[in-house]
């Protein structure tokens, strides 16, 4: 197994809109990890869930890097990426789409082969960001979307489900040490979201931020919860974007998930021959793509898609 602790973050400057500068240079930074051959034209872009970070994908990236370049992003306000000055921007899809457009442009600038193909892998929120990007009508001369993998998310999530997250998202607990933070993660996880001890430790280590007083907290901006106030919660309804997709889509659904319901999953497949849905027994929201079974499913799917054409404009 690759030494995951040796993997280093890289940082990409992102321009901050006028009036929202967080530094004298008017930029903020996105953190990411980069695996495999930087000249590989087949690029897997991994996008995490709402409160998570790019290191969730270490196990998947290690399994893919021989065949793909794999770029895993810390979204704004998460992991090692800078926090946003205006909390309201965390609730705007435009924030994440613009950031990811900058990432894709950066990948193109680094790739000596020019035009490249995107295999988007997104968990929960990360899947929605990929869907928004892949549904755009304007083509890019630099890249195209080959496929979209979505872990336990669809184009519709009712507000009643979103309101359940308001009790936990954005909290800022502090713990005396990493062991206590890991214990908190285990105690607050759904009973059907089991990980190995190695995976729990991995999640805890890369979710942790150590403060000057020695206490340990979660590595995200608590302001990401601003959109989950009762007066802000609305249904997520992105069917119009889903209906614009032309590329093949692979959806992993946790059998016990309330976020991606059977009804929504069935509608996603209506009139679409290129949507595959795989249900994972005993799993809830959301499959993290860390265990061997889930990694194999994603890897086999991506390798199968790699040999197919066409590639759909981004």
Secondary structure, 3 states (H helix, E strand, C coil): CCCHHHCCCEEEEEECCCCCCCCCCCEEEEEEEEECCCCCCEEEEEECCCCCCHHHHHHHHHHHCCCCEEEEECCCCECCCCCCCCHHHHHCHHHHHHHHHHHHHHHHHHCCCCCEEEEEEEECHHHHHHHHHHCCCCCCCCEEEEEEEEECCCCEECHHHHHHHCCCCCCCCCECCHHHHHHHHHHHCCCCCCCCHHHHHHHHHHHEEECCCCCEEECECHHHHHHHCCCCCCCEECHHHHCCCCCEEEEEEECCCCCCCHHHHHHHHCCCCCEEEEEECCCCCCCCCCCHHHHHHHHHHHHHHHCCCCCEEC
